[in-house]
Amino acid sequence: MAIRIRYLLLVVVFFLVGIAIGMLVTPAVQSSGIKVVNDRDYTAEVVYEIENADYSVHVSVYSLDYYLKYPHSDANKIMKALGDAHDRGLDVRIIVDEYPKSADGMAYLIERGVSIKYDGNAQSTHTKLAIIDSDTVFVGSTNWRYYSLEKNHEANVVLYSFEIAQEFEEYFEEIWNAT
């Protein structure tokens, strides 16, 4: 009986310590919000946030594409939302890796007036990051291409936090200014 009580107390203590550590380590996230966005839910979420952005959309992504033969593809929905955001006067800037084979996505966005930079050959950009209005961040595994958006298992989170978004904005600006 005494062993069970000690075991129960030990479990409770570890549980409470875990909660306390979590509160100390992630106060910005807990006071804001996190949303898990996996697989086919990603496109609708990112398009919604881009369409409702007020002043900026900054993206760093390994690859993105636009499909002339598939105008209603998920990738095209994102590309259109980015072009429309630029047309609304938002600061839309994108960093992509220089090595992906298809350039249709970049050509479409450049034609729409979106600012794009290639990362250069010194370092590869493998991020999948979108920062919207300096307070919303998408980060995860999804490239903005057909297989990532419509076939693969992909895991992402949306972070609704000004503090965290500021850190990612600084990171984005470092890469942008270095290219």
MOKA-V792163 format. One record per helix or strand. SS is the DSSP state (H for helix, E for strand). FROM is the first residue (numbers start at 1). LEN is the number of residues. If there is no record, write none. Layout:
# MOKA-V792163
ss;from;len
SS;FROM;LEN
SS;FROM;LEN
This chain:
# MOKA-V792163
ss;from;len
H;2;24
H;27;5
E;33;6
H;39;13
E;56;6
E;64;1
H;74;14
E;91;6
H;104;8
E;115;4
E;128;5
E;136;5
E;144;1
H;146;5
E;155;6
H;162;17
